[in-house]
C-alpha cells in the first residue's frame, strides 16, 4: 500500500506523532516506494519486523487528529 502525503503533511505528522528512529526511517523509505525487502536490507531488520513497524506507523497516523 502506497502512502501519498505532501511534504508539509509528512512534516506535520512527524511533529505531532512520536515515531521511533526506526519508524521514521521506515516512513521515509515507504514514501520513496521502497519494498519491504529493500527496507529490511537497508535497515538490517527482518521483513516481518518491517511489516510490524509499518502497521504501527499506520495505526499512529490513523489516530492522529
CHARMM-style PDB file with segment names, atoms N, HN, CA, C and O in Angstrom:
ATOM      1  N   UNK     1       0.836  -1.179   0.000  1.00  0.00      PROA
ATOM      2  CA  UNK     1       0.000   0.000   0.000  1.00  0.00      PROA
ATOM      3  C   UNK     1       0.883   1.245   0.000  1.00  0.00      PROA
ATOM      4  O   UNK     1       1.704   1.434   0.898  1.00  0.00      PROA
ATOM      5  N   UNK     2       0.713   2.067  -0.986  1.00  0.00      PROA
ATOM      6  HN  UNK     2       0.047   1.913  -1.716  1.00  0.00      PROA
ATOM      7  CA  UNK     2       1.476   3.309  -1.091  1.00  0.00      PROA
ATOM      8  C   UNK     2       0.788   4.381  -0.260  1.00  0.00      PROA
ATOM      9  O   UNK     2      -0.439   4.453  -0.197  1.00  0.00      PROA
ATOM     10  N   UNK     3       1.600   5.205   0.370  1.00  0.00      PROA
ATOM     11  HN  UNK     3       2.597   5.147   0.319  1.00  0.00      PROA
ATOM     12  CA  UNK     3       1.023   6.336   1.093  1.00  0.00      PROA
ATOM     13  C   UNK     3       1.382   7.603   0.337  1.00  0.00      PROA
ATOM     14  O   UNK     3       2.519   7.787  -0.099  1.00  0.00      PROA
ATOM     15  N   UNK     4       0.412   8.454   0.192  1.00  0.00      PROA
ATOM     16  HN  UNK     4      -0.512   8.305   0.546  1.00  0.00      PROA
ATOM     17  CA  UNK     4       0.602   9.694  -0.560  1.00  0.00      PROA
ATOM     18  C   UNK     4       0.348  10.887   0.350  1.00  0.00      PROA
ATOM     19  O   UNK     4      -0.796  11.215   0.663  1.00  0.00      PROA
ATOM     20  N   UNK     5       1.419  11.520   0.763  1.00  0.00      PROA
ATOM     21  HN  UNK     5       2.349  11.253   0.509  1.00  0.00      PROA
ATOM     22  CA  UNK     5       1.317  12.720   1.566  1.00  0.00      PROA
ATOM     23  C   UNK     5       2.213  13.778   0.955  1.00  0.00      PROA
ATOM     24  O   UNK     5       3.232  13.466   0.339  1.00  0.00      PROA
ATOM     25  N   UNK     6       1.826  15.023   1.129  1.00  0.00      PROA
ATOM     26  HN  UNK     6       0.998  15.275   1.630  1.00  0.00      PROA
ATOM     27  CA  UNK     6       2.700  16.105   0.697  1.00  0.00      PROA
ATOM     28  C   UNK     6       3.806  16.252   1.734  1.00  0.00      PROA
ATOM     29  O   UNK     6       3.714  15.725   2.842  1.00  0.00      PROA
ATOM     30  N   UNK     7       4.838  16.967   1.357  1.00  0.00      PROA
ATOM     31  HN  UNK     7       4.913  17.394   0.457  1.00  0.00      PROA
ATOM     32  CA  UNK     7       5.951  17.179   2.274  1.00  0.00      PROA
ATOM     33  C   UNK     7       5.479  17.867   3.549  1.00  0.00      PROA
ATOM     34  O   UNK     7       5.915  17.514   4.645  1.00  0.00      PROA
ATOM     35  N   UNK     8       4.595  18.843   3.411  1.00  0.00      PROA
ATOM     36  HN  UNK     8       4.242  19.131   2.521  1.00  0.00      PROA
ATOM     37  CA  UNK     8       4.104  19.549   4.601  1.00  0.00      PROA
ATOM     38  C   UNK     8       3.242  18.635   5.484  1.00  0.00      PROA
ATOM     39  O   UNK     8       3.274  18.749   6.709  1.00  0.00      PROA
ATOM     40  N   UNK     9       2.482  17.741   4.871  1.00  0.00      PROA
ATOM     41  HN  UNK     9       2.456  17.648   3.876  1.00  0.00      PROA
ATOM     42  CA  UNK     9       1.683  16.789   5.655  1.00  0.00      PROA
ATOM     43  C   UNK     9       2.591  15.832   6.424  1.00  0.00      PROA
ATOM     44  O   UNK     9       2.319  15.511   7.581  1.00  0.00      PROA
ATOM     45  N   UNK    10       3.654  15.385   5.791  1.00  0.00      PROA
ATOM     46  HN  UNK    10       3.874  15.646   4.852  1.00  0.00      PROA
ATOM     47  CA  UNK    10       4.601  14.480   6.456  1.00  0.00      PROA
ATOM     48  C   UNK    10       5.268  15.200   7.621  1.00  0.00      PROA
ATOM     49  O   UNK    10       5.406  14.636   8.706  1.00  0.00      PROA
ATOM     50  N   UNK    11       5.678  16.437   7.400  1.00  0.00      PROA
ATOM     51  HN  UNK    11       5.565  16.896   6.519  1.00  0.00      PROA
ATOM     52  CA  UNK    11       6.317  17.203   8.476  1.00  0.00      PROA
ATOM     53  C   UNK    11       5.355  17.422   9.638  1.00  0.00      PROA
ATOM     54  O   UNK    11       5.754  17.363  10.801  1.00  0.00      PROA
ATOM     55  N   UNK    12       4.084  17.676   9.320  1.00  0.00      PROA
ATOM     56  HN  UNK    12       3.760  17.725   8.375  1.00  0.00      PROA
ATOM     57  CA  UNK    12       3.071  17.848  10.374  1.00  0.00      PROA
ATOM     58  C   UNK    12       2.919  16.560  11.174  1.00  0.00      PROA
ATOM     59  O   UNK    12       2.873  16.586  12.404  1.00  0.00      PROA
ATOM     60  N   UNK    13       2.841  15.421  10.459  1.00  0.00      PROA
ATOM     61  HN  UNK    13       2.878  15.400   9.460  1.00  0.00      PROA
ATOM     62  CA  UNK    13       2.721  14.134  11.142  1.00  0.00      PROA
ATOM     63  C   UNK    13       3.917  13.882  12.044  1.00  0.00      PROA
ATOM     64  O   UNK    13       3.764  13.440  13.183  1.00  0.00      PROA
ATOM     65  N   UNK    14       5.106  14.163  11.532  1.00  0.00      PROA
ATOM     66  HN  UNK    14       5.231  14.521  10.607  1.00  0.00      PROA
ATOM     67  CA  UNK    14       6.324  13.949  12.322  1.00  0.00      PROA
ATOM     68  C   UNK    14       6.341  14.820  13.573  1.00  0.00      PROA
ATOM     69  O   UNK    14       6.846  14.403  14.616  1.00  0.00      PROA
ATOM     70  N   UNK    15       5.796  16.021  13.475  1.00  0.00      PROA
ATOM     71  HN  UNK    15       5.386  16.360  12.628  1.00  0.00      PROA
ATOM     72  CA  UNK    15       5.807  16.910  14.638  1.00  0.00      PROA
ATOM     73  C   UNK    15       4.715  16.557  15.650  1.00  0.00      PROA
ATOM     74  O   UNK    15       4.853  16.843  16.840  1.00  0.00      PROA
ATOM     75  N   UNK    16       3.635  15.939  15.181  1.00  0.00      PROA
ATOM     76  HN  UNK    16       3.522  15.707  14.215  1.00  0.00      PROA
ATOM     77  CA  UNK    16       2.513  15.637  16.066  1.00  0.00      PROA
ATOM     78  C   UNK    16       2.526  14.222  16.633  1.00  0.00      PROA
ATOM     79  O   UNK    16       1.889  13.954  17.652  1.00  0.00      PROA
ATOM     80  N   UNK    17       3.243  13.326  15.984  1.00  0.00      PROA
ATOM     81  HN  UNK    17       3.760  13.544  15.157  1.00  0.00      PROA
ATOM     82  CA  UNK    17       3.239  11.916  16.384  1.00  0.00      PROA
ATOM     83  C   UNK    17       4.640  11.514  16.799  1.00  0.00      PROA
ATOM     84  O   UNK    17       5.620  11.847  16.133  1.00  0.00      PROA
ATOM     85  N   UNK    18       4.723  10.789  17.912  1.00  0.00      PROA
ATOM     86  HN  UNK    18       3.927  10.518  18.453  1.00  0.00      PROA
ATOM     87  CA  UNK    18       6.024  10.269  18.318  1.00  0.00      PROA
ATOM     88  C   UNK    18       6.313   9.015  17.500  1.00  0.00      PROA
ATOM     89  O   UNK    18       5.605   8.015  17.618  1.00  0.00      PROA
ATOM     90  N   UNK    19       7.344   9.072  16.679  1.00  0.00      PROA
ATOM     91  HN  UNK    19       7.919   9.885  16.583  1.00  0.00      PROA
ATOM     92  CA  UNK    19       7.828   7.919  15.942  1.00  0.00      PROA
ATOM     93  C   UNK    19       9.205   7.565  16.470  1.00  0.00      PROA
ATOM     94  O   UNK    19      10.010   8.447  16.767  1.00  0.00      PROA
ATOM     95  N   UNK    20       9.476   6.271  16.588  1.00  0.00      PROA
ATOM     96  HN  UNK    20       8.822   5.554  16.347  1.00  0.00      PROA
ATOM     97  CA  UNK    20      10.824   5.849  16.953  1.00  0.00      PROA
ATOM     98  C   UNK    20      11.755   6.136  15.781  1.00  0.00      PROA
ATOM     99  O   UNK    20      11.304   6.444  14.678  1.00  0.00      PROA
ATOM    100  N   UNK    21      13.051   6.032  16.030  1.00  0.00      PROA
ATOM    101  HN  UNK    21      13.418   5.782  16.926  1.00  0.00      PROA
ATOM    102  CA  UNK    21      14.034   6.256  14.974  1.00  0.00      PROA
ATOM    103  C   UNK    21      13.812   5.300  13.811  1.00  0.00      PROA
ATOM    104  O   UNK    21      13.856   5.711  12.651  1.00  0.00      PROA
ATOM    105  N   UNK    22      13.574   4.034  14.112  1.00  0.00      PROA
ATOM    106  HN  UNK    22      13.538   3.700  15.054  1.00  0.00      PROA
ATOM    107  CA  UNK    22      13.321   3.042  13.058  1.00  0.00      PROA
ATOM    108  C   UNK    22      12.036   3.359  12.298  1.00  0.00      PROA
ATOM    109  O   UNK    22      11.993   3.241  11.073  1.00  0.00      PROA
ATOM    110  N   UNK    23      11.002   3.756  13.010  1.00  0.00      PROA
ATOM    111  HN  UNK    23      11.036   3.852  14.004  1.00  0.00      PROA
ATOM    112  CA  UNK    23       9.737   4.091  12.350  1.00  0.00      PROA
ATOM    113  C   UNK    23       9.909   5.272  11.395  1.00  0.00      PROA
ATOM    114  O   UNK    23       9.333   5.284  10.307  1.00  0.00      PROA
ATOM    115  N   UNK    24      10.697   6.259  11.803  1.00  0.00      PROA
ATOM    116  HN  UNK    24      11.165   6.249  12.687  1.00  0.00      PROA
ATOM    117  CA  UNK    24      10.934   7.400  10.924  1.00  0.00      PROA
ATOM    118  C   UNK    24      11.660   6.979   9.653  1.00  0.00      PROA
ATOM    119  O   UNK    24      11.318   7.427   8.559  1.00  0.00      PROA
ATOM    120  N   UNK    25      12.664   6.115   9.800  1.00  0.00      PROA
ATOM    121  HN  UNK    25      12.942   5.751  10.688  1.00  0.00      PROA
ATOM    122  CA  UNK    25      13.398   5.629   8.630  1.00  0.00      PROA
ATOM    123  C   UNK    25      12.466   4.833   7.716  1.00  0.00      PROA
ATOM    124  O   UNK    25      12.481   5.010   6.498  1.00  0.00      PROA
ATOM    125  N   UNK    26      11.662   3.962   8.308  1.00  0.00      PROA
ATOM    126  HN  UNK    26      11.650   3.818   9.297  1.00  0.00      PROA
ATOM    127  CA  UNK    26      10.722   3.153   7.520  1.00  0.00      PROA
ATOM    128  C   UNK    26       9.725   4.061   6.818  1.00  0.00      PROA
ATOM    129  O   UNK    26       9.410   3.837   5.649  1.00  0.00      PROA
ATOM    130  N   UNK    27       9.229   5.065   7.496  1.00  0.00      PROA
ATOM    131  HN  UNK    27       9.484   5.247   8.446  1.00  0.00      PROA
ATOM    132  CA  UNK    27       8.298   6.008   6.889  1.00  0.00      PROA
ATOM    133  C   UNK    27       8.942   6.705   5.690  1.00  0.00      PROA
ATOM    134  O   UNK    27       8.314   6.848   4.641  1.00  0.00      PROA
ATOM    135  N   UNK    28      10.177   7.131   5.845  1.00  0.00      PROA
ATOM    136  HN  UNK    28      10.687   7.014   6.697  1.00  0.00      PROA
ATOM    137  CA  UNK    28      10.886   7.785   4.736  1.00  0.00      PROA
ATOM    138  C   UNK    28      11.031   6.840   3.547  1.00  0.00      PROA
ATOM    139  O   UNK    28      10.771   7.224   2.407  1.00  0.00      PROA
ATOM    140  N   UNK    29      11.447   5.609   3.816  1.00  0.00      PROA
ATOM    141  HN  UNK    29      11.658   5.297   4.742  1.00  0.00      PROA
ATOM    142  CA  UNK    29      11.599   4.631   2.729  1.00  0.00      PROA
ATOM    143  C   UNK    29      10.255   4.301   2.099  1.00  0.00      PROA
ATOM    144  O   UNK    29      10.158   4.117   0.885  1.00  0.00      PROA
ATOM    145  N   UNK    30       9.222   4.227   2.925  1.00  0.00      PROA
ATOM    146  HN  UNK    30       9.301   4.377   3.910  1.00  0.00      PROA
ATOM    147  CA  UNK    30       7.874   3.926   2.436  1.00  0.00      PROA
ATOM    148  C   UNK    30       7.408   5.031   1.487  1.00  0.00      PROA
ATOM    149  O   UNK    30       6.828   4.752   0.438  1.00  0.00      PROA
ATOM    150  N   UNK    31       7.660   6.261   1.856  1.00  0.00      PROA
ATOM    151  HN  UNK    31       8.132   6.488   2.708  1.00  0.00      PROA
ATOM    152  CA  UNK    31       7.288   7.386   0.998  1.00  0.00      PROA
ATOM    153  C   UNK    31       8.061   7.368  -0.316  1.00  0.00      PROA
ATOM    154  O   UNK    31       7.586   7.891  -1.324  1.00  0.00      PROA
ATOM    155  N   UNK    32       9.246   6.772  -0.309  1.00  0.00      PROA
ATOM    156  HN  UNK    32       9.632   6.347   0.510  1.00  0.00      PROA
ATOM    157  CA  UNK    32      10.063   6.656  -1.520  1.00  0.00      PROA
ATOM    158  C   UNK    32       9.760   5.371  -2.298  1.00  0.00      PROA
ATOM    159  O   UNK    32      10.465   5.033  -3.249  1.00  0.00      PROA
ATOM    160  N   UNK    33       8.721   4.668  -1.892  1.00  0.00      PROA
ATOM    161  HN  UNK    33       8.148   4.943  -1.119  1.00  0.00      PROA
ATOM    162  CA  UNK    33       8.277   3.434  -2.561  1.00  0.00      PROA
ATOM    163  C   UNK    33       9.254   2.275  -2.457  1.00  0.00      PROA
ATOM    164  O   UNK    33       9.286   1.423  -3.346  1.00  0.00      PROA
ATOM    165  N   UNK    34      10.048   2.219  -1.398  1.00  0.00      PROA
ATOM    166  HN  UNK    34      10.022   2.911  -0.676  1.00  0.00      PROA
ATOM    167  CA  UNK    34      10.904   1.057  -1.182  1.00  0.00      PROA
ATOM    168  C   UNK    34      10.017  -0.140  -0.848  1.00  0.00      PROA
ATOM    169  O   UNK    34       8.979   0.010  -0.203  1.00  0.00      PROA
ATOM    170  N   UNK    35      10.420  -1.301  -1.279  1.00  0.00      PROA
ATOM    171  HN  UNK    35      11.263  -1.423  -1.803  1.00  0.00      PROA
ATOM    172  CA  UNK    35       9.692  -2.518  -0.910  1.00  0.00      PROA
ATOM    173  C   UNK    35      10.091  -2.909   0.513  1.00  0.00      PROA
ATOM    174  O   UNK    35      11.070  -2.398   1.057  1.00  0.00      PROA
ATOM    175  N   UNK    36       9.331  -3.809   1.098  1.00  0.00      PROA
ATOM    176  HN  UNK    36       8.535  -4.224   0.656  1.00  0.00      PROA
ATOM    177  CA  UNK    36       9.653  -4.296   2.438  1.00  0.00      PROA
ATOM    178  C   UNK    36      11.035  -4.944   2.442  1.00  0.00      PROA
ATOM    179  O   UNK    36      11.806  -4.770   3.386  1.00  0.00      PROA
ATOM    180  N   UNK    37      11.341  -5.685   1.392  1.00  0.00      PROA
ATOM    181  HN  UNK    37      10.715  -5.826   0.625  1.00  0.00      PROA
ATOM    182  CA  UNK    37      12.651  -6.345   1.289  1.00  0.00      PROA
ATOM    183  C   UNK    37      13.769  -5.296   1.225  1.00  0.00      PROA
ATOM    184  O   UNK    37      14.796  -5.438   1.888  1.00  0.00      PROA
ATOM    185  N   UNK    38      13.565  -4.255   0.433  1.00  0.00      PROA
ATOM    186  HN  UNK    38      12.730  -4.139  -0.105  1.00  0.00      PROA
ATOM    187  CA  UNK    38      14.572  -3.195   0.337  1.00  0.00      PROA
ATOM    188  C   UNK    38      14.768  -2.495   1.683  1.00  0.00      PROA
ATOM    189  O   UNK    38      15.895  -2.205   2.084  1.00  0.00      PROA
ATOM    190  N   UNK    39      13.665  -2.229   2.371  1.00  0.00      PROA
ATOM    191  HN  UNK    39      12.749  -2.465   2.045  1.00  0.00      PROA
ATOM    192  CA  UNK    39      13.754  -1.588   3.685  1.00  0.00      PROA
ATOM    193  C   UNK    39      14.518  -2.484   4.658  1.00  0.00      PROA
ATOM    194  O   UNK    39      15.380  -2.018   5.403  1.00  0.00      PROA
ATOM    195  N   UNK    40      14.190  -3.770   4.640  1.00  0.00      PROA
ATOM    196  HN  UNK    40      13.490  -4.148   4.034  1.00  0.00      PROA
ATOM    197  CA  UNK    40      14.842  -4.719   5.537  1.00  0.00      PROA
ATOM    198  C   UNK    40      16.349  -4.756   5.285  1.00  0.00      PROA
ATOM    199  O   UNK    40      17.142  -4.787   6.227  1.00  0.00      PROA
ATOM    200  N   UNK    41      16.731  -4.753   4.034  1.00  0.00      PROA
ATOM    201  HN  UNK    41      16.087  -4.727   3.270  1.00  0.00      PROA
ATOM    202  CA  UNK    41      18.153  -4.771   3.694  1.00  0.00      PROA
ATOM    203  C   UNK    41      18.848  -3.486   4.148  1.00  0.00      PROA
ATOM    204  O   UNK    41      19.940  -3.534   4.714  1.00  0.00      PROA
ATOM    205  N   UNK    42      18.223  -2.358   3.902  1.00  0.00      PROA
ATOM    206  HN  UNK    42      17.335  -2.319   3.442  1.00  0.00      PROA
ATOM    207  CA  UNK    42      18.811  -1.063   4.277  1.00  0.00      PROA
ATOM    208  C   UNK    42      18.957  -0.916   5.787  1.00  0.00      PROA
ATOM    209  O   UNK    42      19.964  -0.407   6.280  1.00  0.00      PROA
ATOM    210  N   UNK    43      17.935  -1.371   6.514  1.00  0.00      PROA
ATOM    211  HN  UNK    43      17.117  -1.785   6.113  1.00  0.00      PROA
ATOM    212  CA  UNK    43      17.905  -1.173   7.968  1.00  0.00      PROA
ATOM    213  C   UNK    43      18.435  -2.364   8.757  1.00  0.00      PROA
ATOM    214  O   UNK    43      18.509  -2.323   9.985  1.00  0.00      PROA
ATOM    215  N   UNK    44      18.799  -3.418   8.047  1.00  0.00      PROA
ATOM    216  HN  UNK    44      18.739  -3.451   7.049  1.00  0.00      PROA
ATOM    217  CA  UNK    44      19.320  -4.636   8.695  1.00  0.00      PROA
ATOM    218  C   UNK    44      18.309  -5.205   9.697  1.00  0.00      PROA
ATOM    219  O   UNK    44      18.654  -5.588  10.815  1.00  0.00      PROA
ATOM    220  N   UNK    45      17.044  -5.245   9.251  1.00  0.00      PROA
ATOM    221  HN  UNK    45      16.763  -4.935   8.343  1.00  0.00      PROA
ATOM    222  CA  UNK    45      15.951  -5.806  10.033  1.00  0.00      PROA
ATOM    223  C   UNK    45      15.268  -6.880   9.197  1.00  0.00      PROA
ATOM    224  O   UNK    45      15.454  -6.939   7.982  1.00  0.00      PROA
ATOM    225  N   UNK    46      14.482  -7.723   9.843  1.00  0.00      PROA
ATOM    226  HN  UNK    46      14.331  -7.676  10.830  1.00  0.00      PROA
ATOM    227  CA  UNK    46      13.760  -8.750   9.103  1.00  0.00      PROA
ATOM    228  C   UNK    46      12.543  -8.129   8.408  1.00  0.00      PROA
ATOM    229  O   UNK    46      12.066  -7.061   8.792  1.00  0.00      PROA
ATOM    230  N   UNK    47      12.059  -8.820   7.383  1.00  0.00      PROA
ATOM    231  HN  UNK    47      12.446  -9.687   7.071  1.00  0.00      PROA
ATOM    232  CA  UNK    47      10.874  -8.324   6.676  1.00  0.00      PROA
ATOM    233  C   UNK    47       9.653  -8.325   7.594  1.00  0.00      PROA
ATOM    234  O   UNK    47       8.790  -7.455   7.477  1.00  0.00      PROA
ATOM    235  N   UNK    48       9.576  -9.285   8.498  1.00  0.00      PROA
ATOM    236  HN  UNK    48      10.277  -9.992   8.593  1.00  0.00      PROA
ATOM    237  CA  UNK    48       8.426  -9.301   9.409  1.00  0.00      PROA
ATOM    238  C   UNK    48       8.484  -8.129  10.391  1.00  0.00      PROA
ATOM    239  O   UNK    48       7.443  -7.599  10.778  1.00  0.00      PROA
ATOM    240  N   UNK    49       9.684  -7.722  10.795  1.00  0.00      PROA
ATOM    241  HN  UNK    49      10.529  -8.153  10.480  1.00  0.00      PROA
ATOM    242  CA  UNK    49       9.817  -6.549  11.657  1.00  0.00      PROA
ATOM    243  C   UNK    49       9.387  -5.301  10.907  1.00  0.00      PROA
ATOM    244  O   UNK    49       8.696  -4.450  11.467  1.00  0.00      PROA
ATOM    245  N   UNK    50       9.784  -5.182   9.651  1.00  0.00      PROA
ATOM    246  HN  UNK    50      10.345  -5.873   9.196  1.00  0.00      PROA
ATOM    247  CA  UNK    50       9.376  -4.037   8.834  1.00  0.00      PROA
ATOM    248  C   UNK    50       7.853  -4.011   8.714  1.00  0.00      PROA
ATOM    249  O   UNK    50       7.239  -2.955   8.864  1.00  0.00      PROA
ATOM    250  N   UNK    51       7.252  -5.147   8.450  1.00  0.00      PROA
ATOM    251  HN  UNK    51       7.751  -6.004   8.328  1.00  0.00      PROA
ATOM    252  CA  UNK    51       5.785  -5.219   8.321  1.00  0.00      PROA
ATOM    253  C   UNK    51       5.096  -4.782   9.611  1.00  0.00      PROA
ATOM    254  O   UNK    51       4.118  -4.034   9.577  1.00  0.00      PROA
ATOM    255  N   UNK    52       5.609  -5.250  10.741  1.00  0.00      PROA
ATOM    256  HN  UNK    52       6.403  -5.857  10.768  1.00  0.00      PROA
ATOM    257  CA  UNK    52       5.026  -4.864  12.035  1.00  0.00      PROA
ATOM    258  C   UNK    52       5.158  -3.364  12.267  1.00  0.00      PROA
ATOM    259  O   UNK    52       4.214  -2.709  12.708  1.00  0.00      PROA
ATOM    260  N   UNK    53       6.321  -2.834  11.970  1.00  0.00      PROA
ATOM    261  HN  UNK    53       7.088  -3.367  11.611  1.00  0.00      PROA
ATOM    262  CA  UNK    53       6.545  -1.405  12.182  1.00  0.00      PROA
ATOM    263  C   UNK    53       5.672  -0.568  11.240  1.00  0.00      PROA
ATOM    264  O   UNK    53       5.178   0.488  11.636  1.00  0.00      PROA
ATOM    265  N   UNK    54       5.477  -1.027  10.006  1.00  0.00      PROA
ATOM    266  HN  UNK    54       5.878  -1.884   9.684  1.00  0.00      PROA
ATOM    267  CA  UNK    54       4.593  -0.310   9.083  1.00  0.00      PROA
ATOM    268  C   UNK    54       3.167  -0.299   9.626  1.00  0.00      PROA
ATOM    269  O   UNK    54       2.461   0.704   9.521  1.00  0.00      PROA
ATOM    270  N   UNK    55       2.755  -1.410  10.200  1.00  0.00      PROA
ATOM    271  HN  UNK    55       3.329  -2.225  10.285  1.00  0.00      PROA
ATOM    272  CA  UNK    55       1.419  -1.486  10.796  1.00  0.00      PROA
ATOM    273  C   UNK    55       1.300  -0.488  11.949  1.00  0.00      PROA
ATOM    274  O   UNK    55       0.285   0.196  12.080  1.00  0.00      PROA
ATOM    275  N   UNK    56       2.331  -0.408  12.778  1.00  0.00      PROA
ATOM    276  HN  UNK    56       3.155  -0.963  12.672  1.00  0.00      PROA
ATOM    277  CA  UNK    56       2.336   0.540  13.895  1.00  0.00      PROA
ATOM    278  C   UNK    56       2.287   1.977  13.388  1.00  0.00      PROA
ATOM    279  O   UNK    56       1.576   2.813  13.943  1.00  0.00      PROA
ATOM    280  N   UNK    57       3.045   2.258  12.333  1.00  0.00      PROA
ATOM    281  HN  UNK    57       3.623   1.578  11.882  1.00  0.00      PROA
ATOM    282  CA  UNK    57       3.047   3.602  11.741  1.00  0.00      PROA
ATOM    283  C   UNK    57       1.650   3.952  11.251  1.00  0.00      PROA
ATOM    284  O   UNK    57       1.150   5.045  11.518  1.00  0.00      PROA
ATOM    285  N   UNK    58       1.016   3.018  10.527  1.00  0.00      PROA
ATOM    286  HN  UNK    58       1.422   2.131  10.309  1.00  0.00      PROA
ATOM    287  CA  UNK    58      -0.350   3.237  10.030  1.00  0.00      PROA
ATOM    288  C   UNK    58      -1.310   3.537  11.180  1.00  0.00      PROA
ATOM    289  O   UNK    58      -2.126   4.455  11.095  1.00  0.00      PROA
ATOM    290  N   UNK    59      -1.204   2.757  12.252  1.00  0.00      PROA
ATOM    291  HN  UNK    59      -0.541   2.011  12.320  1.00  0.00      PROA
ATOM    292  CA  UNK    59      -2.083   2.945  13.410  1.00  0.00      PROA
ATOM    293  C   UNK    59      -1.872   4.319  14.035  1.00  0.00      PROA
ATOM    294  O   UNK    59      -2.835   4.998  14.393  1.00  0.00      PROA
ATOM    295  N   UNK    60      -0.619   4.724  14.163  1.00  0.00      PROA
ATOM    296  HN  UNK    60       0.162   4.172  13.871  1.00  0.00      PROA
ATOM    297  CA  UNK    60      -0.327   6.038  14.749  1.00  0.00      PROA
ATOM    298  C   UNK    60      -0.874   7.149  13.867  1.00  0.00      PROA
ATOM    299  O   UNK    60      -1.449   8.114  14.373  1.00  0.00      PROA
ATOM    300  N   UNK    61      -0.704   7.027  12.563  1.00  0.00      PROA
ATOM    301  HN  UNK    61      -0.238   6.244  12.152  1.00  0.00      PROA
ATOM    302  CA  UNK    61      -1.216   8.046  11.637  1.00  0.00      PROA
ATOM    303  C   UNK    61      -2.737   8.108  11.700  1.00  0.00      PROA
ATOM    304  O   UNK    61      -3.314   9.196  11.690  1.00  0.00      PROA
ATOM    305  N   UNK    62      -3.391   6.953  11.767  1.00  0.00      PROA
ATOM    306  HN  UNK    62      -2.923   6.069  11.775  1.00  0.00      PROA
ATOM    307  CA  UNK    62      -4.861   6.912  11.806  1.00  0.00      PROA
ATOM    308  C   UNK    62      -5.413   7.530  13.101  1.00  0.00      PROA
ATOM    309  O   UNK    62      -6.525   8.056  13.110  1.00  0.00      PROA
ATOM    310  N   UNK    63      -4.633   7.465  14.195  1.00  0.00      PROA
ATOM    311  HN  UNK    63      -3.729   7.038  14.187  1.00  0.00      PROA
ATOM    312  CA  UNK    63      -5.068   8.055  15.462  1.00  0.00      PROA
ATOM    313  C   UNK    63      -4.845   9.554  15.509  1.00  0.00      PROA
ATOM    314  O   UNK    63      -5.468  10.250  16.310  1.00  0.00      PROA
ATOM    315  N   UNK    64      -3.970  10.056  14.664  1.00  0.00      PROA
ATOM    316  HN  UNK    64      -3.464   9.490  14.012  1.00  0.00      PROA
ATOM    317  CA  UNK    64      -3.630  11.489  14.699  1.00  0.00      PROA
ATOM    318  C   UNK    64      -4.840  12.325  14.324  1.00  0.00      PROA
ATOM    319  O   UNK    64      -5.650  11.936  13.482  1.00  0.00      PROA
ATOM    320  N   UNK    65      -4.946  13.480  14.965  1.00  0.00      PROA
ATOM    321  HN  UNK    65      -4.288  13.795  15.649  1.00  0.00      PROA
ATOM    322  CA  UNK    65      -6.079  14.365  14.667  1.00  0.00      PROA
ATOM    323  C   UNK    65      -6.027  14.953  13.280  1.00  0.00      PROA
ATOM    324  OT1 UNK    65      -6.917  15.713  12.898  1.00  0.00      PROA
TER     325      UNK     65
END
